[in-house]
């Protein structure tokens, strides 16, 4: 008879403890409700942009945009970021089809993109697009000088938009050569003579042209703020963009953003100055 009595006493004790525990925190939300406050966000980035988003010698995804996203993630308790890698040319389609929720790949804000996508308001970088040619090429100073020449670009990039808009107004005068976003051989394409030029943001040339075989030439073709991209006309996406802006303002104020830029890009490219 002792064992049944012991079991009953144990059961009563458990119920009493459970009751006491409940009485101490009657207003507490269930664990499931608390967990529900953290929203998982799939961040899309690439692997072929040196110092921005790339796989290092240890097989780790890193770079300026990647580490910035990780810093933002630390500061947003209501979100959890899951970074996924894709081909650059698939990023925007993946955003549209809700496979990802945020694009982090040095995305330049331009009118064509702004029509279709939502950008956050607080820039985390600023760049100027210029023409890149071989170091001994002194004949190119503008897009007009590229008429009849081959110019390399990647589809859906800000640079391809510049070239395509020029061709619309100039009877396809430039021979645009499209490459896969992961090709990563722009320098070799120019130095070998397969193409005459490509367009690039000012800060990127030193990252890809380590032997200093190329040069930037002519005035800036465009300059723009760099921001993250989200789906348009989506209240949840707008809320996320606003929270990201809050984090970026903190990162600017405490110097973290400038420090990340200097570490990965070689200088502070986080403002217009």
Residue pairs with C-beta under 8 A, 6 or more apart in sequence:
37 78
38 77
38 78
38 79
38 80
39 78
39 79
39 80
39 236
39 240
40 79
40 80
40 82
41 79
41 80
41 81
41 82
41 101
41 102
41 240
42 82
42 84
42 99
42 100
42 101
42 102
43 69
43 81
43 82
43 83
43 84
43 100
43 101
43 102
43 103
43 104
44 84
44 85
44 86
44 91
44 94
44 95
44 99
44 100
44 102
44 103
44 104
44 105
45 53
45 61
45 65
45 66
45 69
45 83
45 84
45 85
45 86
45 91
45 103
45 104
45 105
46 53
46 85
46 86
46 87
46 88
46 91
46 105
46 181
46 182
47 53
47 54
47 55
47 61
47 85
47 182
48 54
48 88
48 181
48 182
48 183
48 184
49 63
49 65
49 88
49 105
49 106
50 63
50 184
50 204
50 207
50 208
51 63
51 64
51 207
51 264
51 265
51 266
52 63
52 64
52 65
52 66
52 105
52 106
52 204
52 207
52 264
52 265
53 61
53 63
53 64
53 65
53 66
53 85
53 104
53 105
54 61
54 62
54 63
55 61
55 62
56 62
61 83
61 85
63 264
64 106
64 125
64 260
64 261
64 263
64 264
64 265
65 104
65 105
65 106
66 83
66 104
67 260
67 264
68 104
68 124
68 251
68 257
68 260
69 81
69 83
69 104
70 81
70 83
71 247
71 251
71 256
71 260
72 81
72 244
72 247
72 248
72 251
73 79
73 80
73 81
75 246
75 247
75 250
75 251
76 243
76 244
76 247
78 243
79 240
79 243
81 102
83 104
84 100
86 94
86 100
87 180
87 181
87 182
88 105
88 154
88 156
88 157
88 181
88 182
89 154
89 155
89 156
89 180
89 181
91 100
91 103
91 105
91 156
92 103
92 117
92 156
92 229
94 100
95 101
95 102
95 103
95 117
95 229
95 230
95 231
96 116
96 231
98 231
101 230
101 231
101 237
101 240
102 228
102 229
102 230
102 240
102 244
103 228
103 229
103 230
104 228
106 125
106 127
106 201
106 226
107 113
107 119
107 158
107 226
107 227
107 228
107 229
108 127
108 129
108 158
108 201
108 222
108 224
108 225
108 226
109 119
109 224
109 225
109 226
109 227
110 158
110 161
110 222
110 224
112 161
113 119
113 229
116 232
117 229
117 230
117 231
117 232
118 229
118 230
118 231
118 232
118 233
118 234
118 237
118 238
118 241
119 227
119 228
119 229
119 230
119 241
120 227
120 228
120 230
120 241
120 242
120 244
120 245
120 248
121 227
121 241
121 245
122 227
122 244
122 245
122 248
122 249
122 252
123 225
123 226
123 227
123 270
123 271
124 226
124 227
124 228
124 248
124 251
124 257
124 270
125 225
125 226
125 261
125 269
125 270
126 223
126 224
126 225
126 226
126 269
126 270
126 271
126 272
127 201
127 202
127 203
127 204
127 223
127 224
127 226
127 269
128 201
128 202
128 220
128 222
128 223
129 158
129 159
129 162
129 199
129 200
129 201
129 202
129 220
129 221
129 222
129 223
129 224
130 199
130 200
130 201
130 202
130 216
130 217
130 218
130 219
130 220
130 221
131 140
131 141
131 142
131 143
131 146
131 197
131 198
131 199
131 216
131 217
131 218
131 221
132 186
132 190
132 197
132 198
132 199
132 200
132 205
132 214
132 215
132 216
132 217
133 140
133 190
133 196
133 197
133 214
133 215
133 217
134 190
134 191
134 213
134 214
134 215
135 212
135 213
135 214
135 215
137 196
137 197
137 215
137 217
139 145
140 146
140 149
140 196
140 197
140 217
140 218
141 217
141 218
142 218
142 219
143 162
143 163
143 166
143 174
143 221
145 218
146 173
146 174
146 196
146 197
147 170
147 173
147 174
148 173
148 174
148 175
149 174
149 175
149 196
149 197
150 175
150 177
150 194
150 195
150 196
150 197
151 163
151 174
151 175
151 176
151 177
151 195
151 196
151 197
151 198
151 199
152 177
152 179
152 186
152 189
152 190
152 195
152 197
152 198
153 159
153 160
153 163
153 176
153 177
153 178
153 179
153 198
153 199
154 160
154 178
154 179
154 180
154 181
155 178
155 181
158 222
158 224
159 198
159 199
159 200
160 176
160 178
162 199
162 221
162 222
163 174
163 176
163 199
164 176
166 173
166 174
167 173
167 174
167 176
177 189
177 195
179 185
179 186
179 189
184 208
186 198
186 200
186 208
187 208
187 209
187 211
187 213
187 214
189 195
189 198
190 196
190 197
190 198
190 213
190 214
191 213
191 214
199 221
200 208
200 216
202 216
202 220
203 265
203 266
203 267
203 269
205 214
205 215
205 216
206 266
207 265
207 266
223 272
228 241
228 244
230 237
230 238
230 240
230 241
231 237
248 257
250 256
251 257
251 260
252 258
252 270
257 270
258 268
258 270
261 267
261 268
261 269
261 270
262 268
